[in-house]
Amino acid sequence: MKVPKARKLASGNWFIQLRLNGESVPVTASTEKECTRIATLIKAEHAAGKRQITDKSSFTLEQACEYYISNREHSLSPSTIRGYYTIKNNRLQGVMKKPVRSIDNWQELFDQEAAIVSPKTVENAYLFFKSVLNDIGMTLPRITLPQKEQKERPWLDPEQILKFIDAVKGEPCELAALLALHSLRLSELMALNKHSFDLHNDLIFVSGAVVFNKENTPVRKKTNKNTASTRTIPIMIPRLKTLLEQQAFDDDKLLGCHQNTPYEQINRVCERIGLPLVGVHGLRHSFASLGYYLRIPELEIMELGGWSDYETVHKVYTHLAKLDRLKSKNKIAEFFSSAAEG
């Protein structure tokens, strides 16, 4: 009796998803041969009326995770699937082999995770396992999660941007840095090729992204992070056009380096000249900060930068507006101090 071909998961296990009477039945085993044997047995027993469809609530947590992920592998971004496997392979490892319905100490389990990883990692894990349980008709109890620290992502102000542009000139990361200052994400930078530019009209076409899949291999997506991310940006830094005109494209790619390289190189430049270590993403936010100082409306900066939500740009603008108000108060204080001295 034929069963679907087993496929190897990122966890190292082998997986077959049977369909019996319209129900999905996941089968996992440590070897391909064993996975196929078990699946064949299940299918034969079901055909002979000796096996009822297993209630999904009897899945182990590992089976439930693999069932959830396998149903989404062809519809979600490779980087999203990679993130799911990272959580599955690293969080709640003590109960992965237990039936989900037998796990009743969820708060304790997440408290244990909170002791070893960041609050953000715990929250991501909670949201993943909550979705996994919902997928098999169960509900994850309400959990008190550790409070996240509100950390401001560093960016450069206009004076710092000019200082950085001067310091990065001639550095290996200069091209990537200037593109990041045009609002490009790292994944978007890695997807650029010779078709991404119209140098006659000074335009950058941002379309597609390079992300890592579950095997930690970079893969190109035709789509960006969101629909707003596919956009056309004018070249605004003259030095960038000069570099692009001189650029030789490597295998139809603009940047022929590892994805972590621009981040590391940019931070080395920042450290050398005493600027915040902003990395690629901090330079992207610096684009938004420059928009504030030039009094460009937030919605226009959102469109140029490919932000789909108002919150990110608004946070930058709000933060900088607070700094401006503090400067105004200092000027008032200086006025009264000068009057008292006179």
C-alpha positions as CSV (number, residue, x, y, z in Angstrom):
1,M,0.0,0.0,0.0
2,K,1.6,3.2,-1.2
3,V,2.1,6.2,1.1
4,P,3.6,9.6,0.4
5,K,7.3,9.8,0.2
6,A,8.9,10.7,3.5
7,R,10.8,14.0,3.7
8,K,13.5,15.1,6.1
9,L,12.7,18.0,8.4
10,A,15.1,20.6,9.6
11,S,15.0,18.9,13.0
12,G,16.5,15.7,11.5
13,N,13.3,13.7,11.8
14,W,11.5,12.2,8.8
15,F,7.9,13.2,8.2
16,I,4.9,11.9,6.2
17,Q,1.5,13.5,6.3
18,L,-1.2,11.0,5.6
19,R,-4.7,11.9,4.5
20,L,-7.3,9.5,5.8
21,N,-10.9,10.2,5.3
22,G,-10.1,13.9,4.8
23,E,-8.1,14.1,8.0
24,S,-4.4,14.9,8.2
25,V,-2.4,12.3,10.2
26,P,1.3,13.3,10.7
27,V,3.9,10.5,11.1
28,T,7.4,11.2,12.3
29,A,10.4,9.0,12.9
30,S,14.1,9.2,13.2
31,T,14.8,7.4,9.9
32,E,13.1,7.5,6.5
33,K,12.6,3.7,6.6
34,E,10.9,3.7,10.0
35,C,8.7,6.7,9.0
36,T,7.5,4.9,5.8
37,R,7.0,1.6,7.8
38,I,4.8,3.4,10.4
39,A,2.8,5.3,7.8
40,T,2.2,2.1,5.8
41,L,1.0,0.3,8.9
42,I,-1.3,3.1,9.9
43,K,-2.8,3.3,6.4
44,A,-3.3,-0.5,6.2
45,E,-4.9,-0.6,9.7
46,H,-7.2,2.2,8.8
47,A,-8.2,0.5,5.5
48,A,-9.0,-2.7,7.4
49,G,-11.1,-0.8,9.9
50,K,-8.7,-1.6,12.7
51,R,-7.6,2.0,13.4
52,Q,-9.6,5.1,13.9
53,I,-8.4,8.6,12.9
54,T,-6.3,9.8,15.8
55,D,-7.7,12.8,17.6
56,K,-5.2,15.7,17.1
57,S,-5.3,16.4,20.8
58,S,-3.3,13.1,21.3
59,F,-0.4,14.6,19.3
60,T,2.8,15.1,21.1
61,L,3.9,18.7,21.2
62,E,6.5,17.9,18.6
63,Q,4.0,16.3,16.3
64,A,1.7,19.3,16.7
65,C,4.5,21.6,15.8
66,E,5.5,19.6,12.7
67,Y,1.8,19.4,11.6
68,Y,1.4,23.2,12.0
69,I,4.6,24.0,10.1
70,S,4.2,21.4,7.3
71,N,0.8,22.9,6.4
72,R,2.4,26.3,5.9
73,E,5.8,25.5,4.3
74,H,4.6,26.4,0.8
75,S,2.7,29.5,1.7
76,L,4.9,31.4,4.1
77,S,8.2,33.1,3.7
78,P,11.3,30.7,4.1
79,S,12.5,33.0,6.8
80,T,9.2,32.6,8.7
81,I,9.4,28.8,8.4
82,R,13.0,29.0,9.6
83,G,11.9,31.0,12.6
84,Y,9.2,28.4,13.4
85,Y,11.8,25.6,13.3
86,T,14.2,27.6,15.5
87,I,11.5,27.8,18.2
88,K,10.5,24.2,17.8
89,N,14.1,23.0,18.1
90,N,15.1,25.2,21.1
91,R,12.1,26.0,23.3
92,L,10.1,23.8,25.6
93,Q,12.4,20.9,24.9
94,G,11.5,19.0,28.1
95,V,7.9,18.4,27.0
96,M,8.3,18.0,23.2
97,K,7.7,14.2,23.4
98,K,4.7,14.6,25.7
99,P,1.1,14.5,24.4
100,V,-0.2,18.1,24.3
101,R,-3.2,17.3,26.4
102,S,-1.0,16.0,29.2
103,I,0.9,19.3,29.6
104,D,-0.6,21.3,32.4
105,N,2.3,23.4,33.7
106,W,2.5,26.0,30.8
107,Q,3.2,28.9,33.1
108,E,6.1,27.1,34.8
109,L,7.5,26.1,31.4
110,F,7.5,29.7,30.1
111,D,9.0,30.9,33.4
112,Q,11.8,28.5,32.9
113,E,12.4,29.8,29.3
114,A,12.3,33.4,30.7
115,A,15.3,32.6,32.9
116,I,17.5,31.7,30.0
117,V,16.4,33.8,27.0
118,S,15.1,37.3,26.3
119,P,11.5,38.4,26.9
120,K,11.1,38.9,23.2
121,T,12.2,35.3,22.5
122,V,9.7,34.1,25.1
123,E,6.9,36.1,23.6
124,N,7.7,34.8,20.1
125,A,7.7,31.2,21.4
126,Y,4.4,31.8,23.2
127,L,2.7,33.1,20.0
128,F,4.0,30.2,18.0
129,F,2.8,27.5,20.5
130,K,-0.5,29.3,20.9
131,S,-1.0,29.0,17.1
132,V,0.1,25.4,17.1
133,L,-2.4,24.4,19.7
134,N,-5.2,26.4,18.0
135,D,-4.4,24.4,14.8
136,I,-5.3,21.1,16.6
137,G,-8.4,22.5,18.3
138,M,-6.8,23.2,21.7
139,T,-6.2,26.4,23.6
140,L,-3.0,27.5,25.3
141,P,-3.9,28.9,28.7
142,R,-3.3,32.6,29.4
143,I,0.4,33.0,30.4
144,T,2.0,35.9,32.2
145,L,5.0,36.8,30.0
146,P,8.1,38.6,31.2
147,Q,8.0,42.3,30.6
148,K,9.9,43.5,27.5
149,E,12.5,46.2,27.8
150,Q,11.6,49.2,25.7
151,K,14.9,49.6,23.8
152,E,15.2,52.4,21.3
153,R,17.0,51.2,18.1
154,P,19.9,53.6,17.5
155,W,20.0,55.9,14.5
156,L,22.0,58.9,13.3
157,D,20.9,62.5,13.3
158,P,21.6,64.7,10.2
159,E,25.1,65.8,11.4
160,Q,26.0,62.3,12.3
161,I,24.8,61.1,8.9
162,L,27.1,63.5,7.1
163,K,30.0,62.5,9.4
164,F,29.3,58.8,8.7
165,I,29.1,59.3,4.9
166,D,32.5,61.0,5.0
167,A,34.0,58.2,7.1
168,V,32.6,55.4,5.1
169,K,33.9,56.7,1.8
170,G,36.1,54.0,0.1
171,E,35.2,51.3,2.7
172,P,34.0,47.9,1.5
173,C,30.6,48.6,3.0
174,E,30.1,52.0,1.4
175,L,27.7,50.9,-1.3
176,A,25.5,48.9,1.2
177,A,25.6,51.8,3.7
178,L,24.5,54.5,1.2
179,L,21.7,52.2,0.0
180,A,20.6,51.6,3.6
181,L,20.5,55.4,4.0
182,H,18.0,55.3,1.2
183,S,15.8,53.2,3.5
184,L,16.6,49.7,2.1
185,R,16.4,46.7,4.5
186,L,19.3,44.2,4.5
187,S,17.1,41.5,2.8
188,E,16.3,44.1,0.1
189,L,20.0,45.0,-0.4
190,M,21.0,41.4,-1.0
191,A,18.3,41.1,-3.7
192,L,19.5,44.0,-5.8
193,N,20.8,43.3,-9.3
194,K,21.6,45.2,-12.5
195,H,17.9,45.5,-13.2
196,S,17.3,47.3,-10.0
197,F,18.5,50.7,-11.2
198,D,17.7,53.3,-13.8
199,L,20.8,55.5,-13.6
200,H,19.6,57.7,-16.4
201,N,16.6,58.8,-14.3
202,D,18.3,58.3,-10.9
203,L,15.9,55.6,-9.7
204,I,16.2,52.5,-7.5
205,F,13.6,49.7,-8.0
206,V,13.1,47.8,-4.7
207,S,11.5,44.4,-5.4
208,G,12.1,41.0,-3.9
209,A,14.3,40.0,-0.9
210,V,16.9,37.4,0.0
211,V,16.2,35.6,3.2
212,F,17.4,32.4,5.0
213,N,15.4,29.2,4.8
214,K,15.2,26.4,7.4
215,E,18.5,24.9,6.1
216,N,20.1,28.3,6.8
217,T,20.6,28.8,3.1
218,P,19.9,32.2,1.4
219,V,17.0,32.1,-1.0
220,R,15.5,34.8,-3.1
221,K,11.8,35.7,-2.7
222,K,9.9,37.6,-5.4
223,T,8.1,39.5,-2.8
224,N,9.3,41.9,-0.1
225,K,8.5,42.0,3.6
226,N,5.1,43.5,2.8
227,T,3.2,45.0,-0.1
228,A,4.4,48.6,0.7
229,S,8.0,47.4,0.5
230,T,7.9,47.1,-3.3
231,R,8.7,50.7,-4.3
232,T,10.7,53.1,-6.4
233,I,13.2,55.4,-4.6
234,P,15.0,58.3,-6.2
235,I,18.8,58.3,-5.8
236,M,19.4,61.1,-3.3
237,I,23.1,60.8,-2.4
238,P,25.3,61.8,-5.4
239,R,28.1,59.5,-4.2
240,L,25.7,56.5,-4.6
241,K,25.2,57.2,-8.3
242,T,28.9,57.5,-8.8
243,L,29.5,54.1,-7.1
244,L,26.7,52.4,-9.1
245,E,28.1,53.7,-12.4
246,Q,31.5,52.1,-11.4
247,Q,30.0,48.9,-10.1
248,A,30.7,45.5,-11.7
249,F,27.8,43.2,-10.8
250,D,28.8,39.7,-9.5
251,D,26.6,37.0,-11.0
252,D,23.7,39.4,-11.5
253,K,24.0,40.5,-7.9
254,L,25.0,43.9,-6.6
255,L,26.5,42.7,-3.3
256,G,28.5,39.5,-3.5
257,C,29.0,39.2,0.3
258,H,27.6,37.3,3.2
259,Q,24.4,38.8,4.7
260,N,26.1,39.6,8.0
261,T,29.1,41.4,6.4
262,P,27.6,44.9,5.8
263,Y,26.3,45.0,9.4
264,E,29.7,44.2,10.8
265,Q,31.5,46.6,8.5
266,I,29.1,49.5,9.1
267,N,29.5,49.1,12.9
268,R,33.3,49.1,12.6
269,V,33.1,52.5,10.8
270,C,30.7,53.8,13.5
271,E,32.9,52.6,16.3
272,R,36.0,54.2,14.7
273,I,34.4,57.7,14.6
274,G,32.4,57.5,17.8
275,L,28.9,57.1,16.5
276,P,26.2,54.7,17.7
277,L,26.5,51.2,16.4
278,V,23.5,51.4,14.1
279,G,24.2,48.6,11.6
280,V,22.1,48.4,8.4
281,H,18.7,48.7,10.1
282,G,19.8,51.8,12.1
283,L,20.8,53.5,8.8
284,R,17.3,52.7,7.5
285,H,15.9,54.4,10.6
286,S,18.3,57.3,10.0
287,F,16.5,57.9,6.7
288,A,13.3,58.4,8.7
289,S,15.1,60.7,11.2
290,L,16.4,62.8,8.3
291,G,12.8,63.1,7.0
292,Y,11.8,64.5,10.4
293,Y,14.5,67.2,10.4
294,L,13.6,68.2,6.8
295,R,9.9,68.4,7.8
296,I,8.9,65.8,5.3
297,P,5.4,64.4,6.2
298,E,5.4,61.0,7.9
299,L,3.2,59.4,5.3
300,E,5.6,60.4,2.5
301,I,8.6,58.9,4.4
302,M,6.5,55.8,5.0
303,E,5.9,55.4,1.3
304,L,9.6,56.0,0.4
305,G,10.8,53.7,3.0
306,G,8.3,50.9,2.4
307,W,6.9,50.8,5.9
308,S,3.5,49.3,6.0
309,D,2.6,50.4,9.5
310,Y,2.4,54.0,10.7
311,E,3.9,53.1,14.1
312,T,7.6,52.7,13.2
313,V,8.0,56.0,11.5
314,H,5.7,57.7,14.0
315,K,8.0,56.5,16.9
316,V,11.0,58.0,15.2
317,Y,9.2,61.3,14.6
318,T,7.8,61.4,18.2
319,H,11.2,60.6,19.8
320,L,12.8,63.4,17.8
321,A,10.0,65.9,18.6
322,K,10.6,65.2,22.3
323,L,14.3,66.0,21.9
324,D,13.4,69.2,20.1
325,R,11.1,70.2,23.0
326,L,13.9,69.6,25.5
327,K,16.2,71.8,23.5
328,S,13.5,74.5,23.5
329,K,13.2,74.2,27.3
330,N,17.0,74.5,27.7
331,K,16.9,77.7,25.6
332,I,14.3,79.1,28.0
333,A,16.4,78.1,31.0
334,E,19.4,79.8,29.4
335,F,17.4,83.0,28.9
336,F,16.4,83.1,32.6
337,S,20.0,82.2,33.7
338,S,21.4,85.0,31.6
339,A,18.9,87.5,33.0
340,A,19.7,86.5,36.6
341,E,23.4,86.9,35.9
342,G,22.8,90.4,34.4
